[in-house]
Amino acid sequence: MEKSAYRRLGLKGLLKRAEQAFAMLRDCTVCAQACRVNRLRGELGICRAGRYPVVSSYGPHFGEEAPLVGKKGSGTIFFTHCNLRCEFCQNCDISQEGKGEEISAAELANLMLHLQGMGCHNINLVSPSHYVPQILEALVLATLRGLKIPVVYNTGGYDSLKTLALLDGVVDIYMPDIKFGDDDTARKYTGAAGYFTVVKDVIKEMHRQVGDLIIDDTGLAVQGLLVRHLILPNNLAGTDKVLEFLAREISPDTFINLMDQYYPAFKASKYEELNRRITPGEFREALNLAKNARLTRIYT
């Protein structure tokens, strides 16, 4: 059996998925925003992304979770633009200000193959939700030329179920960041309608496709779901609701990374409640919530 999902699917399957995805760009419903602009004709929606992918940087990354990094790093490709408008975005120059270079599908495939050639353990697609058609197009070309390492879908979680269906059997590891456990709070700080409602269905579909995270005997993740959650001051992220959802509706064996690195960035200073780092006590409380929810795979 081939190691990676997309190789098991095969080139014909990948090509069909890419064609189906590209049809969505004409009346764009690629992500949950469903802006319905014609990106093939240069129309731009909320994400501000057009026909071609824009990449800000790429390379081996050693700051990811240990099961992704291994000895030679996670092969990250940072996509420019975003389908969310987080007021506290820590990568605002990329996501909101458009820093990056437009490239072709062939060039994106070259990046994937170069990362594999450097020994990276996976292809880590960062903020891919608005570029799924372009990613599938590049995967066809890269697979033809020998790409075989696992694909990681590293997303803010505001994805389309229709698009995720096209990724079934393509993505090996889903890594969504559940940002908020409440729709109203999420809309205030991200501009996304029904964020938590959408994300819950998204996580369920991701878990249905790949299951709990599988780590091989070398310590590397090969398949499954890995969830991230950034703890915010004053429990604005609704950490209790997020953890309860994962434990009750997904799996107590969900691999969850509770992240404590929040700092006020971008427009966070507009909000008194966001204009500070979290305290050690707030982080301890998040860990206790995870343990009380009986989640068994807590990563920090």
BELMOTA-V701366 format. One line per field, one symbol per residue. ss: DSSP state (@ for helix, = for strand, . for the rest). psi: psi as a letter, one per 30 degrees, with the letter a starting at -180 (. if undefined). burial: b if it has 16 or more other ideal C-beta (glycine too) atoms within 10 Angstrom, else e. A space follows every 50 residues. Layout:
ss->???
psi->???
burial->???
//
This chain:
ss->....@@@@@.@@@@@@@@@@@@@@@@@...=.......@@@......... ...========....@@@@....======............@@@@..... ==..@@@@@@@@@@@@@....=====..@@@@@@@@@@@@@@@@.....= =====...=.@@@@@@@.....=====.....@@@@@@@@....@@@@@@ @@@@@@@@@@.=.==.....==========..@@@...@@@@@@@@@@@@ ....=====........@@@.@@@.....@@@@@@@@@@@@@....===.
psi->kkekefeeeleeeeeeeeeeeeffffijheafehfhljffggkkaefgkb elkkkelllkkggakefeebfglkikjjklllglikfgkfhfeeeefgkl kklleeeeeeeeeeeeffgkfljjjkifeggeeeeeeeeeeeeeggkfll kkjjlffilkeeeeeffkgekekkikjjekgkeeeeeeffgkkheeeeee eeeeeeeeefalkkkaffgkkflakjkkjjklkghffheeeeeeeeeefd kfgkjkjjkggklklcgfffjeffhlllleeeeeeeeeeeeffhkfikk.
burial->eeebbbbebeeeebbebbeebbebbeebbbbbbebebebeeebebbbbbb ebbbbbebbbbeebeebbbbeebbbbbbbbbbbbbbbbbbbbebbbeebb eebebeebbbbbbebbeeebbbbbbbbbbbbbbbbbbbbbbbbeeebebb bbbbbbbbbbeebbebbebbbbbbbbbbbbbbbebbeebbebeebbebbb ebbebbbebbebbbeeeeebbbbbbbbbbbbbbebbbbbbbbbbbbbeeb bebbbbbbbbebebebbbeeeeebeeebeeebbebbeebbeebebebbbe
//
